Amino acid sequence: MEDVWIMDSGCSRHMTGHRKWFSSLNLVSTKEYITFGDNGQGKVMGVGSVSLSAKLSLREVAFVRNLGFNLVSVLQLLDEGFEVFRVDLTSVSGPARRLVASPSPIYGSGIGDLVT
């Protein structure tokens, strides 16, 4: 699952447990923890940027120890001016209303085949 990004409407911020995704990463010394759905916790080790395609870069992505998934926060996308809508699966339009992601099984049920 380390190459799959899943859109999560209950996730407060973008996050991954895989350092390889970051184009920039600032390690943090604060004691911030993320609580998972099963009530387990993972320590936030850093925050940075992840480029999923030429048209879609995620900012303020948390690097979380023990997280086995890559999660795209629907709430964070909305806060950043994106529109997220569902036709058959989820698609994402950027602030300029240009399609930046559409459905594809390659990226799991959601983030989709990123349009370049």
For each residue, the residues with C-beta under 8 A, 3 or more apart:
1: 4 68 69 70 108
2: 18 20 70
3:
4: 1 69 70 106 107 108
5: 52 70 71 72 107 108 110 111
6: 69 70 71 72 108 109 110 111
7: 71 72 74 84 90 92 108 109 110 111
8: 11 71 72 73 74
9: 74 75
10: 37
11: 8 14 15 71 72 73 74 75 76
12: 73 75 76
13: 60 61 62 73 75 76
14: 11 50 58 60 61 62 71 72 73 76
15: 11 34 61 62 63 64 67 70 71 73
16: 21 50 61 62 63 64 67 69 70 71
17: 42 63 64 65 66 67 68 69 70
18: 2 21 70
19: 22 25 63
20: 2
21: 16 18 50 61 70
22: 19 25 46 48 49 50 61 63
23: 48 49 50 51 57
24: 48 49
25: 19 22 46 47 48 49 63
26: 46 47 48
27: 45 46
28: 32 44 45 46 47
29:
30: 44
31: 43
32: 28 43 44
33: 41 42 43 44
34: 15 41 42 44 62 64 67
35: 39 40 41
36: 39 40 41 42 67
37: 10
38:
39: 35 36
40: 35 36 66
41: 33 34 35 36 66
42: 17 33 34 36 64 65 66 67
43: 31 32 33 64 65 66
44: 28 30 32 33 34 47 62 63 64
45: 27 28 63 64 65
46: 22 25 26 27 28 62 63
47: 25 26 28 44 60 61 62 63
48: 22 23 24 25 26 61 63
49: 22 23 24 25 57 58 59 61
50: 14 16 21 22 23 57 58 61
51: 23 54 56 57 58
52: 5 56 57 58 101 111 114
53: 56 100 101 114 115 116
54: 51 116
55: 94 98 100 114 115 116
56: 51 52 53 92 94 100 101 114
57: 23 49 50 51 52
58: 14 49 50 51 52 61 72 76
59: 49 80
60: 13 14 47 76
61: 13 14 15 16 21 22 47 48 49 50 58
62: 13 14 15 16 34 44 46 47
63: 15 16 17 19 22 25 44 45 46 47 48
64: 15 16 17 34 42 43 44 45 67
65: 17 42 43 45
66: 17 40 41 42 43
67: 15 16 17 34 36 42 64 71
68: 1 17
69: 1 4 6 16 17
70: 1 2 4 5 6 15 16 17 18 21
71: 5 6 7 8 11 14 15 16 67
72: 5 6 7 8 11 14 58 76 77 110 111
73: 8 11 12 13 14 15 76 77
74: 7 8 9 11 77 78 84
75: 9 11 12 13 78 79
76: 11 12 13 14 58 60 72 73 79 80
77: 72 73 74 80 82 84 92
78: 74 75 81 82 83 84
79: 75 76
80: 59 76 77 95
81: 78 94 95
82: 77 78 92 93 94 95 100
83: 78 92 93 97
84: 7 74 77 78 90 91 92 93
85: 90 91 93
86: 89 90 91
87: 91 103
88: 103
89: 86 102 103 109 110 112
90: 7 84 85 86 103 110 111 112
91: 84 85 86 87 99 101 102 103 112
92: 7 56 77 82 83 84 99 100 101 102 111 112
93: 82 83 84 85 97 98 99 100
94: 55 56 81 82 97 98 99 100
95: 80 81 82
96:
97: 83 93 94
98: 55 93 94
99: 91 92 93 94 102 115
100: 53 55 56 82 92 93 94 114 115
101: 52 53 56 91 92 107 111 112 113 114 115
102: 89 91 92 99 112 113 115
103: 87 88 89 90 91 110 112 113
104: 107 112 113
105: 108 109
106: 4 112 113
107: 4 5 101 104 110 111 112 113 114
108: 1 4 5 6 7 105 111
109: 6 7 89 105
110: 5 6 7 72 89 90 103 107
111: 5 6 7 52 72 90 92 101 107 108 114
112: 89 90 91 92 101 102 103 104 106 107
113: 101 102 103 104 106 107
114: 52 53 55 56 100 101 107 111
115: 53 55 99 100 101 102
116: 53 54 55
